[in-house]
Amino acid sequence: MIETILQLIRQSQTFLVASHENPDGDAIGSTLALTNMLREMGKDVVAYNHDRAPLEYAFLPGYASVVNQPVNAQVFDVAFVLDAGELKRAGSWIKERCRKLVNIDHHPCSEDFGDIYYVDTEACATGVMIHRILQAARHTLSLDVATCIYTAILADTGSFRYSNANPEAFRVAGEMIEIGVDPWSIASGLYESQEKERLCLLAMALPSLQVSACGRYASLAVTLDMYNKSGAREEHTDRFINYPRSIRGVEVAIFFRQLDQKNFKVGFRSKGNIDVGALARTMHGGGHHNAAGATAAGDLEAVRRWVYDKVSQLLADLK
């Protein structure tokens, strides 16, 4: 599969590299790792994301080049869709704007779209899969590319705290450090360069904390009113779910993020053997074993009741 991708790269000149909306560190890190590599090879590349990228990733090389509008009517030789799960999460229009479409992902149940389907659910991050391609291409990794790969791994393993922090994650991260990546500067960029609006929003969200009577699940919520009062944006909610997740005894953390007057995005994080990816798929969502999400309609209390019932049943079935 990787050799097929490399052959496609050698034979092509114009590329689109895209990842899922509301990009996280893996999505934007893998996008810019591949983008920078292709540019170093003399290719013409457009990096695209519907929501661009959160400001906390502004330290990544190539960040400023990411666009959030379809590029006129240009047709690309190849489009890479990374870490998306479903094509619509990156942009359904992409399929009509490329001669070849490549799906690279590590999500379970990733949609089989495109001409090349390179999916490995054992990979800790899509960024690691980009690293595999670079290695196979015998491309000398620049510090720019290494920085993006390291960030992708760091973000998707929760700073190597999650169960997907496998030997490959540590091995590749170590290689990136040998190239010259400074772990402190990246950790500082991600975790210690916050905008005050984010902390104002967090201060409003924390009182919404609810812990179940059994103590096995807990939730946090952000509403449109909180956004308005704090001046924050949805990108500022990244990692809010870690607060209920960090409570002793909690096995499933839930984060309710209001999208509009009638809909909420529901995020899940789990510990141990609880498969929240499977839970999310019963709600027409998706994701990993330990990290997943779905969308639910209704006001906050109605959505909470519906989700709590689902989680309670899941936990009861595991007894």
Number of C-alpha atoms within 10 A of each C-alpha: 10 16 11 9 16 15 11 15 18 11 9 15 16 18 23 24 24 33 32 25 20 18 23 20 25 27 27 32 34 31 33 29 28 24 28 23 21 20 13 15 13 11 17 16 21 19 25 28 24 19 17 22 24 18 15 18 19 13 15 19 19 18 20 12 14 21 17 15 11 15 12 7 8 12 17 21 19 23 25 24 29 30 29 25 25 21 23 14 18 24 19 11 11 20 19 13 20 19 12 18 22 21 26 25 27 25 26 17 16 22 16 14 15 17 11 17 17 18 23 16 16 12 19 27 29 28 34 22 22 23 21 14 17 20 12 12 16 9 14 11 19 15 16 18 28 26 26 31 31 30 29 27 29 27 18 23 19 14 12 16 10 16 13 21 19 14 10 15 21 16 10 19 23 14 14 23 15 12 16 13 22 13 17 9 12 19 15 12 18 19 11 11 12 14 12 13 16 21 15 16 24 21 13 18 17 16 10 13 14 15 16 12 8 10 14 18 24 25 26 24 26 24 19 15 11 19 19 11 12 17 13 20 15 17 16 20 18 14 12 19 20 17 17 23 24 14 15 9 13 19 20 25 26 29 27 26 20 25 16 13 12 11 17 24 19 23 23 27 24 22 19 11 10 17 20 26 25 20 22 24 15 12 16 12 18 25 25 21 24 20 21 23 24 20 19 23 15 15 14 20 9 12 19 20 11 13 19 17 12 16 20 14 11 16 15 9 8 8 5
